[in-house]
Amino acid sequence: MDIKTDTGEFEQMYLQSLISKTSFAHETVISKKSDQKGQAGIGITTELHSVMNTILPNGYEFAIIDEDGNTLFHSNKQRILKENFTNETGGEKEIQSTLFSRIGGEFNFKYYGNRYMGFISPVNTLPLYLVTFYNKTHLNEQIEGVISLTVLFLGILFLSG
């Protein structure tokens, strides 16, 4: 990916999620090819806690995907590097058009058997996209809980009066 430097020039850099073969930890590699022919590049690995160990409200999830829909980071670590978000959501046309146009947008989709509503937005000048989504099934469960409690309290009120 091309990253814009402070001087306004673009440098070819690489950002990739990986799973360590020794510790099995999810890490991120940031690397750059050497400008000199025949020389090795330089890279660094780190655990990006902001995308690896996130704390989110119930029902919310996120994914950071590339232009092809490959999942580089996900709120569920089991899905990192193992899925294509676009394919898992049925290749939703809204997602594909957003990736192509690099304009954020809302969309509804099915994901692992649940209904979600989400928002996708490009990440600055990087060829990455942040997808945030909410499980509608979770919302329905919350509404059902509130309705059940209301009916229970109304029943108690009528029986005591």
DSSP file (Angstrom, degrees, kcal/mol; ACC not computed):
  #  RESIDUE AA STRUCTURE BP1 BP2  ACC     N-H-->O    O-->H-N    N-H-->O    O-->H-N    TCO  KAPPA ALPHA  PHI   PSI    X-CA   Y-CA   Z-CA
    1    1 A M              0   0    0      0, 0.0    12,-3.3     0, 0.0     2,-0.5   0.000 360.0 360.0 360.0 149.3    0.0    0.0    0.0
    2    2 A D  E     -A   12   0A   0     10,-0.2     2,-0.5   123,-0.2    10,-0.2  -0.784 360.0-165.0 -91.7 129.0    1.2    3.5   -0.6
    3    3 A I  E     -A   11   0A   0      8,-2.9     8,-2.5    -2,-0.5     2,-0.4  -0.956  18.9-127.5-116.4 131.6    1.5    5.7    2.5
    4    4 A K  E     -A   10   0A   0     -2,-0.5     6,-0.2     6,-0.2     2,-0.1  -0.630  26.5-150.3 -79.9 129.1    1.8    9.4    2.2
    5    5 A T    >   -     0   0    0      4,-3.3     3,-1.6    -2,-0.4    -1,-0.0  -0.312  32.5 -94.7 -90.9 177.3    4.8   10.8    4.2
    6    6 A D  T 3  S+     0   0    0      1,-0.3    -1,-0.1     2,-0.1    -2,-0.0   0.782 125.0  57.9 -62.7 -27.2    5.3   14.2    5.8
    7    7 A T  T 3  S-     0   0    0      2,-0.1    -1,-0.3     1,-0.0     3,-0.1   0.514 119.2-110.0 -81.9  -4.7    7.0   15.5    2.7
    8    8 A G  S <  S+     0   0    0     -3,-1.6     2,-0.2     1,-0.4    -2,-0.1   0.392  79.4 124.4  91.9  -4.0    3.9   14.6    0.6
    9    9 A E        -     0   0    0     -5,-0.1    -4,-3.3     1,-0.0     2,-0.4  -0.491  59.8-121.2 -86.2 159.9    5.6   11.8   -1.2
   10   10 A F  E     -A    4   0A   0     -6,-0.2     2,-0.4    -2,-0.2    -6,-0.2  -0.864  23.2-166.9-104.2 135.7    4.2    8.2   -1.3
   11   11 A E  E     -A    3   0A   0     -8,-2.5    -8,-2.9    -2,-0.4     2,-0.7  -0.940  27.0-117.1-118.1 143.9    6.2    5.3    0.0
   12   12 A Q  E     +A    2   0A   0     -2,-0.4    21,-0.6   -10,-0.2     2,-0.3  -0.712  46.8 165.6 -80.7 114.0    5.3    1.6   -0.6
   13   13 A M  E     -B   32   0B   0    -12,-3.3     2,-0.4    -2,-0.7    19,-0.2  -0.843  26.3-139.3-125.4 162.4    4.6    0.1    2.8
   14   14 A Y  E     -B   31   0B   0     17,-2.6    17,-2.3    -2,-0.3     2,-0.4  -0.985  12.5-174.1-128.1 135.1    3.0   -3.2    3.8
   15   15 A L  E     +B   30   0B   0     -2,-0.4     2,-0.4    15,-0.2    15,-0.2  -0.995  18.5 163.1-127.1 123.2    0.6   -3.8    6.7
   16   16 A Q  E     -B   29   0B   0     13,-2.3    13,-3.2    -2,-0.4     2,-0.3  -0.998  32.8-134.9-146.5 138.1   -0.4   -7.3    7.4
   17   17 A S  E     +B   28   0B   0     -2,-0.4     2,-0.3    11,-0.2    11,-0.2  -0.666  34.5 173.2 -84.0 145.8   -2.0   -9.3   10.2
   18   18 A L  E     -B   27   0B   0      9,-2.9     9,-2.9    -2,-0.3     2,-0.5  -0.973  33.3-126.0-149.6 164.5   -0.4  -12.6   11.1
   19   19 A I  E     -B   26   0B   0     -2,-0.3     7,-0.2     7,-0.2     2,-0.1  -0.972  35.7-121.1-114.4 120.9   -0.5  -15.4   13.6
   20   20 A S     >  -     0   0    0      5,-2.9     4,-1.2    -2,-0.5    -2,-0.0  -0.351  10.1-148.9 -63.2 134.0    2.9  -16.1   15.2
   21   21 A K  T  4 S+     0   0    0      2,-0.2    -1,-0.1     1,-0.1    -2,-0.0   0.729  96.0  42.3 -75.2 -22.0    4.1  -19.7   14.6
   22   22 A T  T  4 S+     0   0    0      3,-0.1    -1,-0.1     1,-0.1    -2,-0.0   0.889 132.1  16.8 -91.7 -44.6    5.9  -19.7   18.0
   23   23 A S  T  4 S-     0   0    0      2,-0.1    -2,-0.2     0, 0.0     3,-0.1   0.543  88.4-133.5-106.0  -8.4    3.5  -18.0   20.4
   24   24 A F     <  +     0   0    0     -4,-1.2     2,-0.2     1,-0.2    -3,-0.1   0.673  55.9 147.9  60.5  19.6    0.3  -18.3   18.3
   25   25 A A        -     0   0    0      1,-0.1    -5,-2.9    -6,-0.1     2,-0.6  -0.544  55.1-114.8 -81.5 149.0   -0.4  -14.6   19.1
   26   26 A H  E     +B   19   0B   0     -7,-0.2     2,-0.3    -2,-0.2    -7,-0.2  -0.763  48.5 168.9 -83.6 121.6   -2.1  -12.4   16.7
   27   27 A E  E     -B   18   0B   0     -9,-2.9    -9,-2.9    -2,-0.6     2,-0.4  -0.805  30.0-129.3-130.1 170.3    0.3   -9.7   15.6
   28   28 A T  E     -BC  17  46B   0     18,-2.9    18,-2.1    -2,-0.3     2,-0.5  -0.976  14.5-152.7-124.1 136.7    0.6   -7.0   12.9
   29   29 A V  E     -BC  16  45B   0    -13,-3.2   -13,-2.3    -2,-0.4     2,-0.5  -0.922   8.1-173.0-109.6 131.5    3.6   -6.5   10.6
   30   30 A I  E     +BC  15  44B   0     14,-2.5    14,-2.1    -2,-0.5     2,-0.3  -0.994  23.6 164.0-119.4 122.5    4.5   -3.1    9.2
   31   31 A S  E     -BC  14  43B   0    -17,-2.3   -17,-2.6    -2,-0.5     2,-0.3  -0.914  25.9-160.1-141.6 163.8    7.3   -3.4    6.6
   32   32 A K  E     -BC  13  42B   0     10,-2.7    10,-2.6    -2,-0.3   -19,-0.2  -0.996  25.2-119.0-144.8 137.8    9.0   -1.5    3.8
   33   33 A K        -     0   0    0    -21,-0.6     2,-0.2    -2,-0.3     8,-0.1  -0.409  40.3-101.1 -70.4 152.5   11.2   -2.7    1.0
   34   34 A S        -     0   0    0      5,-0.5     4,-0.1     1,-0.1     7,-0.1  -0.501  16.8-140.8 -73.2 144.3   14.7   -1.5    0.8
   35   35 A D  S    S+     0   0    0     -2,-0.2     2,-0.4     2,-0.1    -1,-0.1   0.697  83.7  81.4 -75.6 -19.2   15.4    1.3   -1.6
   36   36 A Q  S >  S-     0   0    0      4,-0.2     3,-1.8     1,-0.1    -2,-0.1  -0.741  91.6-110.1 -94.2 134.4   18.7   -0.3   -2.5
   37   37 A K  T 3  S+     0   0    0     -2,-0.4     3,-0.1     1,-0.3    -2,-0.1  -0.344  99.9  13.3 -62.8 134.1   18.8   -3.1   -4.9
   38   38 A G  T 3  S+     0   0    0      1,-0.3     2,-0.3    -4,-0.1    -1,-0.3   0.407  99.0 120.4  82.7  -2.4   19.6   -6.5   -3.4
   39   39 A Q    <   -     0   0    0     -3,-1.8    -5,-0.5    -5,-0.1    -1,-0.3  -0.704  65.6-113.3 -96.5 147.6   19.1   -5.3    0.2
   40   40 A A        -     0   0    0     -2,-0.3    -4,-0.2     1,-0.1    -1,-0.1  -0.330  32.0-118.0 -71.5 158.2   16.6   -6.7    2.6
   41   41 A G        -     0   0    0     -7,-0.1     2,-0.4    -8,-0.1    -8,-0.2  -0.139  23.4-114.2 -83.8-173.3   13.6   -4.6    3.7
   42   42 A I  E     +C   32   0B   0    -10,-2.6   -10,-2.7    -2,-0.0     2,-0.3  -0.962  36.1 166.3-127.1 144.3   12.8   -3.5    7.2
   43   43 A G  E     -C   31   0B   0     -2,-0.4     2,-0.3   -12,-0.2   -12,-0.2  -0.980  19.5-156.5-153.4 163.4    9.8   -4.5    9.3
   44   44 A I  E     -C   30   0B   0    -14,-2.1   -14,-2.5    -2,-0.3     2,-0.4  -0.997   9.2-150.2-142.6 142.6    8.4   -4.5   12.8
   45   45 A T  E     +C   29   0B   0     -2,-0.3     2,-0.3   -16,-0.2   -16,-0.2  -0.897  23.9 161.3-112.7 147.4    5.8   -6.7   14.4
   46   46 A T  E     -C   28   0B   0    -18,-2.1   -18,-2.9    -2,-0.4     2,-0.8  -0.986  42.5-113.2-155.3 157.5    3.5   -5.5   17.2
   47   47 A E        -     0   0    0     -2,-0.3     2,-1.4   -20,-0.2   -20,-0.1  -0.885  27.0-152.3 -94.2 113.1    0.3   -6.5   18.9
   48   48 A L    >>  -     0   0    0     -2,-0.8     3,-1.9     1,-0.2     4,-1.8  -0.697  12.5-173.8 -86.5  92.2   -2.1   -3.7   18.1
   49   49 A H  H 3> S+     0   0    0     -2,-1.4     4,-1.8     1,-0.3    -1,-0.2   0.783  77.3  67.3 -60.7 -27.5   -4.3   -3.9   21.2
   50   50 A S  H 34 S+     0   0    0      1,-0.2    -1,-0.3     2,-0.2     5,-0.1   0.743 117.5  23.4 -67.3 -21.1   -6.8   -1.4   19.7
   51   51 A V  H <4 S+     0   0    0     -3,-1.9    23,-0.3     3,-0.1    -2,-0.2   0.501 127.4  47.1-117.9  -8.8   -7.8   -3.9   17.0
   52   52 A M  H  < S+     0   0    0     -4,-1.8    -3,-0.2     1,-0.1    -2,-0.2   0.788 122.2  25.9-101.0 -34.3   -6.8   -7.2   18.6
   53   53 A N  S  < S+     0   0    0     -4,-1.8    -1,-0.1    -5,-0.3     2,-0.1  -0.371  82.8 163.7-127.3  52.6   -8.3   -6.9   22.1
   54   54 A T        -     0   0    0     -3,-0.1     2,-0.6    21,-0.1    -4,-0.1  -0.380  31.8-143.0 -76.5 150.4  -11.1   -4.5   21.7
   55   55 A I        +     0   0    0     -2,-0.1    -2,-0.0    -5,-0.1    -1,-0.0  -0.968  29.6 174.1-112.3 118.1  -13.9   -4.1   24.3
   56   56 A L        -     0   0    0     -2,-0.6     3,-0.1     4,-0.1     5,-0.0  -0.871  36.0 -97.3-123.8 154.2  -17.2   -3.4   22.5
   57   57 A P    >   -     0   0    0      0, 0.0     3,-2.0     0, 0.0    -1,-0.0  -0.320  62.2 -76.1 -63.0 154.9  -20.8   -3.1   23.7
   58   58 A N  T 3  S+     0   0    0      1,-0.3     3,-0.1    76,-0.0     0, 0.0  -0.244 119.2  19.4 -53.6 134.7  -22.9   -6.2   23.4
   59   59 A G  T 3  S+     0   0    0      1,-0.3    76,-2.5    -3,-0.1     2,-0.3   0.223  98.6 112.8  91.5 -14.3  -24.0   -6.9   19.9
   60   60 A Y  E <   +D  134   0C   0     -3,-2.0     2,-0.3    74,-0.2    -1,-0.3  -0.707  35.7 166.1 -96.2 144.5  -21.4   -4.7   18.2
   61   61 A E  E     -D  133   0C   0     72,-2.5    72,-2.5    -2,-0.3     2,-0.3  -0.923  13.4-160.3-143.0 167.7  -18.5   -6.1   16.0
   62   62 A F  E     -D  132   0C   0     -2,-0.3    13,-2.3    70,-0.2    14,-0.3  -0.978   4.3-169.5-146.8 161.0  -16.0   -4.7   13.6
   63   63 A A  E     -DE 131  74C   0     68,-2.2    68,-3.3    -2,-0.3     2,-0.6  -0.985  14.8-148.0-146.6 145.4  -13.7   -5.8   10.8
   64   64 A I  E     +DE 130  73C   0      9,-2.5     8,-2.5    -2,-0.3     9,-1.6  -0.979  30.9 179.7-112.4 120.3  -10.9   -4.1    8.9
   65   65 A I  E     -DE 129  71C   0     64,-2.3    64,-2.3    -2,-0.6     6,-0.2  -0.791  22.3-126.4-121.0 160.0  -10.8   -5.5    5.4
   66   66 A D  E >   -D  128   0C   0      4,-1.7     3,-1.8    -2,-0.3    62,-0.2  -0.299  46.7 -82.7 -93.3-174.6   -8.8   -4.8    2.3
   67   67 A E  T 3  S+     0   0    0     60,-0.7    61,-0.1     1,-0.3    -1,-0.0   0.731 130.1  52.1 -63.8 -22.9  -10.0   -3.9   -1.2
   68   68 A D  T 3  S-     0   0    0      2,-0.1    -1,-0.3    31,-0.0    18,-0.1   0.463 120.3-106.5 -91.5  -2.5  -10.7   -7.6   -2.0
   69   69 A G    <   +     0   0    0     -3,-1.8    16,-2.6     1,-0.3    17,-0.4   0.464  67.0 151.9  92.1   2.3  -12.8   -8.0    1.2
   70   70 A N  B     -H   84   0D   0     14,-0.3    -4,-1.7    15,-0.1     2,-0.7  -0.470  49.0-120.3 -69.2 135.8  -10.2  -10.1    3.0
   71   71 A T  E     +E   65   0C   0     12,-2.4    10,-2.3    -6,-0.2    12,-0.3  -0.683  38.3 167.5 -83.5 111.5  -10.5   -9.8    6.8
   72   72 A L  E    S+     0   0C   0     -8,-2.5     2,-0.3    -2,-0.7    -1,-0.2   0.822  73.0  12.4 -89.1 -37.5   -7.2   -8.4    8.2
   73   73 A F  E     +E   64   0C   0     -9,-1.6    -9,-2.5     7,-0.1    -1,-0.3  -0.981  68.7 174.7-138.9 148.9   -8.6   -7.6   11.7
   74   74 A H  E     -E   63   0C   0     -2,-0.3   -11,-0.2   -23,-0.3     6,-0.1  -0.992  42.1-122.6-153.0 150.0  -11.8   -8.6   13.4
   75   75 A S  S    S+     0   0    0    -13,-2.3     2,-0.7    -2,-0.3   -12,-0.1   0.754 109.5  62.6 -66.4 -22.0  -13.4   -8.2   16.8
   76   76 A N  S >  S-     0   0    0    -14,-0.3     3,-2.4     1,-0.1     4,-0.4  -0.911  79.4-156.1-101.8 106.5  -13.6  -12.0   16.8
   77   77 A K  G >  S+     0   0    0     -2,-0.7     3,-1.1     1,-0.3    -1,-0.1   0.746  87.2  69.9 -56.6 -25.6  -10.0  -13.2   16.6
   78   78 A Q  G 3  S+     0   0    0      1,-0.2    -1,-0.3    -3,-0.1    -3,-0.0   0.684  98.5  50.6 -67.4 -15.8  -11.1  -16.6   15.1
   79   79 A R  G X> S+     0   0    0     -3,-2.4     3,-1.5     2,-0.1     4,-0.6   0.518  78.4 118.1-100.4  -6.1  -12.0  -14.8   11.9
   80   80 A I  T <4 S-     0   0    0     -3,-1.1    -8,-0.2    -4,-0.4    -7,-0.1  -0.454  95.1  -8.7 -65.9 128.1   -8.8  -12.8   11.3
   81   81 A L  T 34 S+     0   0    0    -10,-2.3    -1,-0.3    -2,-0.2    -9,-0.1   0.509 120.5  88.5  64.9   7.6   -7.1  -13.9    8.1
   82   82 A K  T <4 S+     0   0    0     -3,-1.5     2,-0.3   -11,-0.1    -2,-0.2   0.399  82.0  42.7-116.8   2.2   -9.6  -16.7    7.7
   83   83 A E     <  -     0   0    0     -4,-0.6   -12,-2.4   -12,-0.3     2,-0.6  -0.980  63.3-131.5-146.4 159.1  -12.5  -15.2    5.8
   84   84 A N  B  >  -H   70   0D   0     -2,-0.3     4,-2.6   -14,-0.2   -14,-0.3  -0.958  22.8-154.2-106.5 112.5  -13.4  -12.9    3.0
   85   85 A F  H  > S+     0   0    0    -16,-2.6     4,-1.6    -2,-0.6     6,-0.2   0.879  92.1  52.8 -58.2 -42.4  -16.0  -10.5    4.5
   86   86 A T  H  4>S+     0   0    0    -17,-0.4     5,-3.6     1,-0.2     6,-0.5   0.915 112.4  44.8 -61.4 -43.5  -17.7   -9.8    1.2
   87   87 A N  H >45S+     0   0    0      3,-0.2     3,-1.6     1,-0.2    -2,-0.2   0.898 110.2  54.4 -67.5 -40.7  -18.2  -13.5    0.5
   88   88 A E  H 3<5S+     0   0    0     -4,-2.6    24,-0.5     1,-0.3    -1,-0.2   0.790 108.0  50.4 -66.1 -27.3  -19.4  -14.3    4.0
   89   89 A T  T 3<5S-     0   0    0     -4,-1.6    21,-0.4    -5,-0.2    -1,-0.3   0.250 127.8 -97.6 -93.8  13.2  -22.1  -11.6    3.7
   90   90 A G  T < 5 -     0   0    0     -3,-1.6    -3,-0.2     1,-0.2    -2,-0.1   0.687  63.9 -73.9  82.7  18.5  -23.2  -13.0    0.4
   91   91 A G      < -     0   0    0     -5,-3.6    -1,-0.2    -6,-0.2    -4,-0.2   0.895  65.3-151.7  62.6  40.2  -21.3  -10.6   -1.7
   92   92 A E     >  -     0   0    0     -6,-0.5     4,-2.2    -3,-0.2     3,-0.2  -0.141  11.0-137.3 -49.5 132.6  -23.7   -7.7   -0.9
   93   93 A K  H  > S+     0   0    0      1,-0.2     4,-2.7     2,-0.2     5,-0.2   0.832 102.4  58.8 -63.8 -33.0  -23.8   -5.2   -3.7
   94   94 A E  H  > S+     0   0    0      2,-0.2     4,-1.9     1,-0.2    -1,-0.2   0.907 108.0  46.1 -62.8 -40.8  -23.7   -2.3   -1.3
   95   95 A I  H  > S+     0   0    0     -3,-0.2     4,-2.6     2,-0.2     5,-0.2   0.943 113.6  48.0 -66.9 -47.8  -20.4   -3.6    0.2
   96   96 A Q  H  X S+     0   0    0     -4,-2.2     4,-2.1     1,-0.2    -2,-0.2   0.904 112.7  47.9 -61.6 -42.0  -18.8   -4.2   -3.3
   97   97 A S  H  X S+     0   0    0     -4,-2.7     4,-2.5     2,-0.2    -1,-0.2   0.862 111.3  51.5 -68.6 -33.5  -19.9   -0.7   -4.5
   98   98 A T  H  X>S+     0   0    0     -4,-1.9     4,-2.2    -5,-0.2     5,-0.7   0.912 110.1  48.8 -67.6 -42.0  -18.5    0.9   -1.4
   99   99 A L  H  <5S+     0   0    0     -4,-2.6    -2,-0.2     1,-0.2    -1,-0.2   0.894 115.1  45.6 -62.6 -39.4  -15.2   -0.8   -1.8
  100  100 A F  H  <5S+     0   0    0     -4,-2.1    -2,-0.2    -5,-0.2    -1,-0.2   0.908 121.4  35.8 -70.4 -42.5  -15.1    0.2   -5.5
  101  101 A S  H  <5S-     0   0    0     -4,-2.5    -2,-0.2     2,-0.2    -1,-0.2   0.660  94.5-136.8 -88.4 -16.4  -16.1    3.9   -4.9
  102  102 A R  T  <5 +     0   0    0     -4,-2.2     2,-0.4     1,-0.2    -3,-0.2   0.848  61.2 129.4  59.0  36.8  -14.3    4.4   -1.5
  103  103 A I      < -     0   0    0     -5,-0.7    -1,-0.2    -6,-0.2    -2,-0.2  -0.988  60.4-118.4-120.0 130.7  -17.4    6.2   -0.2
  104  104 A G        +     0   0    0     -2,-0.4     2,-0.3    -3,-0.1    17,-0.2  -0.203  41.3 164.2 -64.5 156.5  -18.8    5.1    3.2
  105  105 A G  E     -F  120   0C   0     15,-1.9    15,-2.3     2,-0.0     2,-0.2  -0.978  35.2-109.1-169.4 158.3  -22.3    3.8    3.4
  106  106 A E  E     +F  119   0C   0     -2,-0.3     2,-0.3    13,-0.2    13,-0.2  -0.594  38.2 166.9 -88.5 152.7  -24.9    1.9    5.5
  107  107 A F  E     -F  118   0C   0     11,-2.1    11,-3.1    -2,-0.2     2,-0.4  -0.981  29.3-134.2-160.9 157.7  -26.1   -1.6    4.6
  108  108 A N  E     +F  117   0C   0     -2,-0.3     2,-0.3     9,-0.2     9,-0.2  -0.915  36.2 157.0-113.3 143.5  -28.0   -4.5    6.0
  109  109 A F  E     -F  116   0C   0      7,-2.2     7,-3.1    -2,-0.4     2,-0.4  -0.979  40.9-110.6-158.9 166.0  -26.7   -8.1    5.6
  110  110 A K  E     +F  115   0C   0    -21,-0.4     2,-0.4    -2,-0.3     5,-0.2  -0.893  32.5 178.7-104.5 137.7  -26.7  -11.6    6.9
  111  111 A Y  E >   -F  114   0C   0      3,-2.6     3,-1.4    -2,-0.4   -22,-0.1  -0.932  68.8 -18.4-146.1 113.7  -23.5  -12.9    8.5
  112  112 A Y  T 3  S-     0   0    0    -24,-0.5     3,-0.1    -2,-0.4   -23,-0.1   0.883 128.3 -50.7  53.2  43.0  -23.2  -16.4   10.0
  113  113 A G  T 3  S+     0   0    0      1,-0.2     2,-0.3     0, 0.0    -1,-0.3   0.396 117.9 103.4  83.2  -2.6  -27.0  -16.8   10.1
  114  114 A N  E <  S-F  111   0C   0     -3,-1.4    -3,-2.6    22,-0.0     2,-0.4  -0.805  70.7-118.6-111.7 154.6  -27.7  -13.5   11.9
  115  115 A R  E     -F  110   0C   0     -2,-0.3    21,-2.4    -5,-0.2    22,-0.8  -0.771  36.8-179.1 -91.7 134.5  -29.1  -10.2   10.5
  116  116 A Y  E     -FG 109 135C   0     -7,-3.1    -7,-2.2    -2,-0.4     2,-0.4  -0.911  24.0-150.7-128.9 154.3  -26.8   -7.2   10.9
  117  117 A M  E     +FG 108 134C   0     17,-2.0    17,-2.9    -2,-0.3     2,-0.3  -0.987  33.9 168.3-119.0 141.0  -26.9   -3.6   10.1
  118  118 A G  E     -FG 107 133C   0    -11,-3.1   -11,-2.1    -2,-0.4     2,-0.4  -0.880  32.6-137.9-146.9 173.0  -23.5   -2.0    9.4
  119  119 A F  E     -FG 106 132C   0     13,-2.8    13,-2.6    -2,-0.3     2,-0.4  -0.999  15.8-162.9-137.1 134.4  -21.5    0.9    8.2
  120  120 A I  E     +FG 105 131C   0    -15,-2.3   -15,-1.9    -2,-0.4    11,-0.2  -0.956  12.9 172.1-119.8 137.1  -18.4    0.7    6.0
  121  121 A S  E     - G   0 130C   0      9,-2.2     9,-3.0    -2,-0.4     2,-0.1  -1.000  33.8-110.0-144.4 143.9  -15.9    3.5    5.6
  122  122 A P  E     - G   0 129C   0      0, 0.0     2,-1.0     0, 0.0     7,-0.3  -0.405  32.0-120.2 -69.4 148.6  -12.5    3.8    3.9
  123  123 A V    >   -     0   0    0      5,-2.7     3,-2.0     3,-0.3     5,-0.4  -0.790  53.6 -83.0 -94.3  98.0   -9.5    4.3    6.2
  124  124 A N  T 3  S-     0   0    0     -2,-1.0    -1,-0.0     1,-0.3     4,-0.0  -0.100  98.1 -26.2  44.8-125.4   -8.0    7.6    5.2
  125  125 A T  T 3  S+     0   0    0   -121,-0.1    -1,-0.3    -3,-0.1  -123,-0.2   0.381 112.2 107.2 -99.2   3.7   -5.7    7.1    2.2
  126  126 A L  S <  S-     0   0    0     -3,-2.0     2,-1.2     1,-0.1    -3,-0.3  -0.460  82.6-116.1 -78.9 154.1   -4.9    3.4    2.9
  127  127 A P  S    S+     0   0    0      0, 0.0   -60,-0.7     0, 0.0     2,-0.3  -0.185  84.6 103.6 -82.4  46.2   -6.5    0.7    0.8
  128  128 A L  E     -D   66   0C   0     -2,-1.2    -5,-2.7    -5,-0.4     2,-0.4  -0.853  55.7-152.1-126.5 160.0   -8.4   -0.5    3.9
  129  129 A Y  E     -DG  65 122C   0    -64,-2.3   -64,-2.3    -2,-0.3     2,-0.6  -0.995   9.8-140.9-136.0 139.2  -11.9   -0.3    5.1
  130  130 A L  E     -DG  64 121C   0     -9,-3.0    -9,-2.2    -2,-0.4     2,-0.6  -0.892  17.9-168.4 -99.2 124.1  -13.5   -0.2    8.6
  131  131 A V  E     -DG  63 120C   0    -68,-3.3   -68,-2.2    -2,-0.6     2,-0.4  -0.962   4.5-176.4-114.0 118.2  -16.7   -2.1    8.9
  132  132 A T  E     +DG  62 119C   0    -13,-2.6   -13,-2.8    -2,-0.6     2,-0.3  -0.939  12.3 174.1-111.9 138.2  -18.7   -1.7   12.0
  133  133 A F  E     -DG  61 118C   0    -72,-2.5   -72,-2.5    -2,-0.4     2,-0.4  -0.981  23.3-145.3-148.4 156.9  -21.9   -3.7   12.5
  134  134 A Y  E     -DG  60 117C   0    -17,-2.9   -17,-2.0    -2,-0.3     2,-0.7  -0.974  24.5-121.7-127.1 133.7  -24.6   -4.5   15.0
  135  135 A N  E  >  - G   0 116C   0    -76,-2.5     4,-1.3    -2,-0.4     3,-0.5  -0.635  17.3-162.0 -76.4 111.3  -26.4   -7.7   15.4
  136  136 A K  H  > S+     0   0    0    -21,-2.4     4,-2.3    -2,-0.7    -1,-0.2   0.800  89.1  63.2 -65.1 -28.7  -30.2   -7.0   14.9
  137  137 A T  H  > S+     0   0    0    -22,-0.8     4,-1.9     1,-0.2    -1,-0.2   0.896 101.3  51.6 -61.9 -39.8  -31.0  -10.3   16.7
  138  138 A H  H  > S+     0   0    0     -3,-0.5     4,-1.9     1,-0.2    -1,-0.2   0.895 108.2  51.8 -62.9 -41.0  -29.4   -8.9   19.9
  139  139 A L  H  X S+     0   0    0     -4,-1.3     4,-2.2     1,-0.2    -2,-0.2   0.914 108.3  50.9 -62.3 -43.7  -31.6   -5.7   19.5
  140  140 A N  H  X S+     0   0    0     -4,-2.3     4,-2.5     1,-0.2    -1,-0.2   0.877 108.0  53.1 -62.7 -37.9  -34.7   -7.8   19.2
  141  141 A E  H  X S+     0   0    0     -4,-1.9     4,-2.0     2,-0.2    -1,-0.2   0.889 108.7  49.7 -64.6 -38.9  -33.8   -9.7   22.4
  142  142 A Q  H  X S+     0   0    0     -4,-1.9     4,-2.1     2,-0.2    -2,-0.2   0.919 111.5  48.1 -65.3 -43.4  -33.4   -6.5   24.3
  143  143 A I  H  X S+     0   0    0     -4,-2.2     4,-2.4     1,-0.2    -2,-0.2   0.909 110.7  51.2 -63.9 -42.5  -36.8   -5.2   23.1
  144  144 A E  H  X S+     0   0    0     -4,-2.5     4,-2.5     1,-0.2    -1,-0.2   0.884 108.9  52.1 -61.8 -38.8  -38.4   -8.5   24.0
  145  145 A G  H  X S+     0   0    0     -4,-2.0     4,-2.2     2,-0.2    -2,-0.2   0.907 110.1  47.3 -63.6 -42.9  -36.9   -8.3   27.5
  146  146 A V  H  X S+     0   0    0     -4,-2.1     4,-2.2     2,-0.2    -2,-0.2   0.912 113.0  48.7 -65.5 -42.8  -38.2   -4.7   28.1
  147  147 A I  H  X S+     0   0    0     -4,-2.4     4,-2.5     2,-0.2    -2,-0.2   0.911 110.8  51.0 -64.0 -42.4  -41.7   -5.7   26.8
  148  148 A S  H  X S+     0   0    0     -4,-2.5     4,-2.3     1,-0.2    -2,-0.2   0.921 111.5  46.7 -61.9 -44.9  -41.7   -8.8   29.1
  149  149 A L  H  X S+     0   0    0     -4,-2.2     4,-2.6     2,-0.2     5,-0.2   0.893 111.5  51.8 -64.8 -39.1  -40.7   -6.8   32.2
  150  150 A T  H  X S+     0   0    0     -4,-2.2     4,-2.3     2,-0.2    -2,-0.2   0.928 111.0  46.9 -62.9 -45.6  -43.3   -4.1   31.4
  151  151 A V  H  X S+     0   0    0     -4,-2.5     4,-2.3     2,-0.2    -2,-0.2   0.904 112.5  51.2 -63.7 -41.0  -46.1   -6.7   31.0
  152  152 A L  H  X S+     0   0    0     -4,-2.3     4,-2.2     2,-0.2    -2,-0.2   0.938 112.4  44.6 -61.1 -48.5  -45.0   -8.3   34.3
  153  153 A F  H  X S+     0   0    0     -4,-2.6     4,-2.3     1,-0.2    -1,-0.2   0.859 112.5  51.7 -67.3 -35.0  -45.0   -5.1   36.2
  154  154 A L  H  X S+     0   0    0     -4,-2.3     4,-2.5    -5,-0.2    -1,-0.2   0.897 109.6  50.9 -66.6 -39.1  -48.3   -4.0   34.8
  155  155 A G  H  X S+     0   0    0     -4,-2.3     4,-2.2     2,-0.2    -2,-0.2   0.916 111.2  47.3 -62.4 -43.4  -49.7   -7.4   35.8
  156  156 A I  H  X S+     0   0    0     -4,-2.2     4,-1.9     1,-0.2    -2,-0.2   0.899 111.6  51.8 -64.2 -40.5  -48.4   -6.9   39.4
  157  157 A L  H  X S+     0   0    0     -4,-2.3     4,-1.0     1,-0.2    -2,-0.2   0.924 112.3  44.5 -62.1 -46.1  -49.9   -3.4   39.4
  158  158 A F  H  < S+     0   0    0     -4,-2.5    -1,-0.2     1,-0.2    -2,-0.2   0.871 114.2  49.5 -68.4 -36.7  -53.4   -4.6   38.3
  159  159 A L  H  < S+     0   0    0     -4,-2.2    -1,-0.2     1,-0.2    -2,-0.2   0.824 113.1  46.4 -72.8 -30.8  -53.4   -7.5   40.7
  160  160 A S  H  <        0   0    0     -4,-1.9    -1,-0.2     1,-0.2    -2,-0.2   0.661 360.0 360.0 -84.7 -15.1  -52.3   -5.4   43.7
  161  161 A G     <        0   0    0     -4,-1.0    -1,-0.2    -5,-0.2    -2,-0.2   0.434 360.0 360.0 -97.2 360.0  -54.8   -2.6   43.0
